Amino acid sequence: QLVESGGGLVQAGGSLRLSCAASEHIFSSYAMGWFRQGPGKEREFVTSISWSGRSTSYADSVKGRFTISRENTENTVYLQMNSLKPEDTAVYYCAATSRGWTTRSSYAYDYWGQGTQVTVSS
């Protein structure tokens, strides 16, 4: 239902762009989010975007560096990550919630991707 791509290895200060392709029936009216889970850490909220794209929410740790966007005609959500830091190293997961609006709680999300690894070297 959700397939992430774009992860990889990058040096600190670099950029990556993650993509998440969704099945059409779960994308058009769903809010989308990105979560991440670092080594030995719990999964945490990164960012979310409402179904319309008009509303976004960011974790303080990524605000000003990461940008979420969506292209509804392509059923795809993007995560542009700039000024990456070693502490951004994690598996990044795309998720979809039928609630339609931005939400930080992982429990609100109905669908999850398989995750894509992002590694930032110092």
KOLKE-55361 format. One record per residue (C-alpha): residue number from 0; x negated, y, z. Coordinates in Angstrom, 1 decimal. Example, Ala and Ser with C-alpha at 12.3 -4.5 7.8 and 13.67 -1.06 7.14 Angstrom:
BEGIN
<r><pos>0</pos><u>-12.3</u><v>-4.5</v><w>7.8</w></r>
<r><pos>1</pos><u>-13.7</u><v>-1.1</v><w>7.1</w></r>
***
This chain:
BEGIN
<r><pos>0</pos><u>0.0</u><v>0.0</v><w>0.0</w></r>
<r><pos>1</pos><u>-2.9</u><v>2.4</v><w>0.8</w></r>
<r><pos>2</pos><u>-6.3</u><v>2.1</v><w>-0.7</w></r>
<r><pos>3</pos><u>-9.2</u><v>4.3</v><w>0.4</w></r>
<r><pos>4</pos><u>-12.3</u><v>5.0</v><w>-1.6</w></r>
<r><pos>5</pos><u>-15.2</u><v>7.4</v><w>-1.6</w></r>
<r><pos>6</pos><u>-17.1</u><v>6.4</v><w>1.5</w></r>
<r><pos>7</pos><u>-20.9</u><v>6.0</v><w>1.6</w></r>
<r><pos>8</pos><u>-24.2</u><v>7.1</v><w>3.0</w></r>
<r><pos>9</pos><u>-25.0</u><v>10.8</v><w>3.1</w></r>
<r><pos>10</pos><u>-27.6</u><v>12.9</v><w>4.9</w></r>
<r><pos>11</pos><u>-26.6</u><v>15.3</v><w>7.6</w></r>
<r><pos>12</pos><u>-25.3</u><v>18.6</v><w>6.1</w></r>
<r><pos>13</pos><u>-24.1</u><v>16.8</v><w>3.0</w></r>
<r><pos>14</pos><u>-20.6</u><v>16.3</v><w>1.7</w></r>
<r><pos>15</pos><u>-18.3</u><v>13.4</v><w>0.8</w></r>
<r><pos>16</pos><u>-14.8</u><v>13.3</v><w>-0.6</w></r>
<r><pos>17</pos><u>-12.5</u><v>10.4</v><w>0.4</w></r>
<r><pos>18</pos><u>-9.4</u><v>9.4</v><w>-1.6</w></r>
<r><pos>19</pos><u>-6.4</u><v>7.4</v><w>-0.6</w></r>
<r><pos>20</pos><u>-4.1</u><v>6.0</v><w>-3.3</w></r>
<r><pos>21</pos><u>-0.6</u><v>5.1</v><w>-2.1</w></r>
<r><pos>22</pos><u>2.2</u><v>3.2</v><w>-3.5</w></r>
<r><pos>23</pos><u>4.8</u><v>5.6</v><w>-4.9</w></r>
<r><pos>24</pos><u>7.6</u><v>4.5</v><w>-2.6</w></r>
<r><pos>25</pos><u>5.7</u><v>5.4</v><w>0.5</w></r>
<r><pos>26</pos><u>4.1</u><v>8.6</v><w>-0.6</w></r>
<r><pos>27</pos><u>6.6</u><v>11.1</v><w>-1.8</w></r>
<r><pos>28</pos><u>8.4</u><v>11.8</v><w>1.5</w></r>
<r><pos>29</pos><u>5.7</u><v>10.6</v><w>3.9</w></r>
<r><pos>30</pos><u>3.2</u><v>12.7</v><w>5.8</w></r>
<r><pos>31</pos><u>-0.3</u><v>11.4</v><w>5.5</w></r>
<r><pos>32</pos><u>-3.2</u><v>11.3</v><w>7.9</w></r>
<r><pos>33</pos><u>-6.8</u><v>10.3</v><w>8.3</w></r>
<r><pos>34</pos><u>-8.2</u><v>8.6</v><w>11.4</w></r>
<r><pos>35</pos><u>-11.6</u><v>7.3</v><w>12.1</w></r>
<r><pos>36</pos><u>-13.3</u><v>4.8</v><w>14.4</w></r>
<r><pos>37</pos><u>-16.9</u><v>5.2</v><w>15.2</w></r>
<r><pos>38</pos><u>-19.2</u><v>2.4</v><w>16.6</w></r>
<r><pos>39</pos><u>-18.0</u><v>1.5</v><w>20.1</w></r>
<r><pos>40</pos><u>-15.3</u><v>4.1</v><w>20.0</w></r>
<r><pos>41</pos><u>-11.5</u><v>4.1</v><w>19.8</w></r>
<r><pos>42</pos><u>-9.7</u><v>5.2</v><w>16.7</w></r>
<r><pos>43</pos><u>-9.2</u><v>8.9</v><w>16.7</w></r>
<r><pos>44</pos><u>-7.1</u><v>11.4</v><w>14.8</w></r>
<r><pos>45</pos><u>-9.0</u><v>13.5</v><w>12.2</w></r>
<r><pos>46</pos><u>-6.3</u><v>15.3</v><w>10.2</w></r>
<r><pos>47</pos><u>-2.8</u><v>15.1</v><w>8.7</w></r>
<r><pos>48</pos><u>-0.7</u><v>16.8</v><w>6.1</w></r>
<r><pos>49</pos><u>3.0</u><v>17.1</v><w>5.8</w></r>
<r><pos>50</pos><u>4.9</u><v>15.5</v><w>2.9</w></r>
<r><pos>51</pos><u>5.2</u><v>18.9</v><w>1.1</w></r>
<r><pos>52</pos><u>1.5</u><v>19.7</v><w>1.7</w></r>
<r><pos>53</pos><u>2.5</u><v>23.0</v><w>3.3</w></r>
<r><pos>54</pos><u>1.5</u><v>22.0</v><w>6.8</w></r>
<r><pos>55</pos><u>-1.8</u><v>20.6</v><w>8.0</w></r>
<r><pos>56</pos><u>-3.4</u><v>19.7</v><w>11.3</w></r>
<r><pos>57</pos><u>-7.0</u><v>19.1</v><w>12.3</w></r>
<r><pos>58</pos><u>-9.0</u><v>17.7</v><w>15.2</w></r>
<r><pos>59</pos><u>-11.1</u><v>20.4</v><w>16.8</w></r>
<r><pos>60</pos><u>-14.3</u><v>18.4</v><w>15.9</w></r>
<r><pos>61</pos><u>-13.7</u><v>18.7</v><w>12.2</w></r>
<r><pos>62</pos><u>-11.9</u><v>22.0</v><w>11.9</w></r>
<r><pos>63</pos><u>-13.6</u><v>24.3</v><w>9.4</w></r>
<r><pos>64</pos><u>-15.6</u><v>21.4</v><w>7.9</w></r>
<r><pos>65</pos><u>-13.0</u><v>19.0</v><w>6.6</w></r>
<r><pos>66</pos><u>-10.0</u><v>19.7</v><w>4.3</w></r>
<r><pos>67</pos><u>-7.1</u><v>17.5</v><w>3.7</w></r>
<r><pos>68</pos><u>-5.0</u><v>17.8</v><w>0.5</w></r>
<r><pos>69</pos><u>-2.6</u><v>15.8</v><w>-1.5</w></r>
<r><pos>70</pos><u>-1.5</u><v>15.5</v><w>-5.1</w></r>
<r><pos>71</pos><u>2.0</u><v>14.2</v><w>-5.1</w></r>
<r><pos>72</pos><u>2.1</u><v>13.6</v><w>-8.8</w></r>
<r><pos>73</pos><u>-0.8</u><v>11.2</v><w>-8.4</w></r>
<r><pos>74</pos><u>0.3</u><v>9.7</v><w>-5.1</w></r>
<r><pos>75</pos><u>-3.1</u><v>10.5</v><w>-3.7</w></r>
<r><pos>76</pos><u>-4.4</u><v>12.2</v><w>-0.6</w></r>
<r><pos>77</pos><u>-7.9</u><v>13.6</v><w>-0.3</w></r>
<r><pos>78</pos><u>-10.3</u><v>14.3</v><w>2.5</w></r>
<r><pos>79</pos><u>-13.1</u><v>16.7</v><w>1.6</w></r>
<r><pos>80</pos><u>-15.8</u><v>16.5</v><w>4.2</w></r>
<r><pos>81</pos><u>-18.5</u><v>19.2</v><w>4.3</w></r>
<r><pos>82</pos><u>-21.4</u><v>19.9</v><w>6.7</w></r>
<r><pos>83</pos><u>-21.4</u><v>16.3</v><w>7.8</w></r>
<r><pos>84</pos><u>-23.0</u><v>15.4</v><w>11.1</w></r>
<r><pos>85</pos><u>-24.3</u><v>12.0</v><w>12.4</w></r>
<r><pos>86</pos><u>-21.4</u><v>11.9</v><w>14.8</w></r>
<r><pos>87</pos><u>-19.0</u><v>11.8</v><w>11.8</w></r>
<r><pos>88</pos><u>-20.2</u><v>8.3</v><w>11.2</w></r>
<r><pos>89</pos><u>-17.2</u><v>6.0</v><w>11.3</w></r>
<r><pos>90</pos><u>-14.8</u><v>3.9</v><w>9.4</w></r>
<r><pos>91</pos><u>-12.2</u><v>6.3</v><w>8.0</w></r>
<r><pos>92</pos><u>-8.6</u><v>5.1</v><w>7.7</w></r>
<r><pos>93</pos><u>-5.8</u><v>6.6</v><w>5.6</w></r>
<r><pos>94</pos><u>-2.3</u><v>6.3</v><w>7.1</w></r>
<r><pos>95</pos><u>1.3</u><v>7.2</v><w>6.2</w></r>
<r><pos>96</pos><u>4.2</u><v>8.1</v><w>8.4</w></r>
<r><pos>97</pos><u>7.8</u><v>8.3</v><w>7.3</w></r>
<r><pos>98</pos><u>8.4</u><v>11.2</v><w>9.7</w></r>
<r><pos>99</pos><u>7.3</u><v>13.6</v><w>7.0</w></r>
<r><pos>100</pos><u>5.6</u><v>16.1</v><w>9.3</w></r>
<r><pos>101</pos><u>2.1</u><v>16.3</v><w>10.6</w></r>
<r><pos>102</pos><u>1.5</u><v>14.1</v><w>13.7</w></r>
<r><pos>103</pos><u>-1.6</u><v>13.2</v><w>15.6</w></r>
<r><pos>104</pos><u>-0.4</u><v>10.0</v><w>17.2</w></r>
<r><pos>105</pos><u>-1.5</u><v>6.8</v><w>15.5</w></r>
<r><pos>106</pos><u>1.6</u><v>5.1</v><w>16.8</w></r>
<r><pos>107</pos><u>3.8</u><v>7.2</v><w>14.5</w></r>
<r><pos>108</pos><u>2.1</u><v>5.9</v><w>11.4</w></r>
<r><pos>109</pos><u>3.8</u><v>3.0</v><w>9.5</w></r>
<r><pos>110</pos><u>1.2</u><v>2.1</v><w>6.9</w></r>
<r><pos>111</pos><u>-2.6</u><v>1.9</v><w>7.1</w></r>
<r><pos>112</pos><u>-5.4</u><v>1.4</v><w>4.6</w></r>
<r><pos>113</pos><u>-8.2</u><v>-1.0</v><w>5.0</w></r>
<r><pos>114</pos><u>-10.8</u><v>1.7</v><w>5.8</w></r>
<r><pos>115</pos><u>-13.9</u><v>3.0</v><w>4.2</w></r>
<r><pos>116</pos><u>-17.3</u><v>3.4</v><w>5.8</w></r>
<r><pos>117</pos><u>-18.9</u><v>6.8</v><w>6.1</w></r>
<r><pos>118</pos><u>-22.5</u><v>6.9</v><w>7.4</w></r>
<r><pos>119</pos><u>-24.3</u><v>10.2</v><w>8.0</w></r>
<r><pos>120</pos><u>-28.0</u><v>9.9</v><w>8.6</w></r>
<r><pos>121</pos><u>-30.0</u><v>12.5</v><w>10.6</w></r>
***
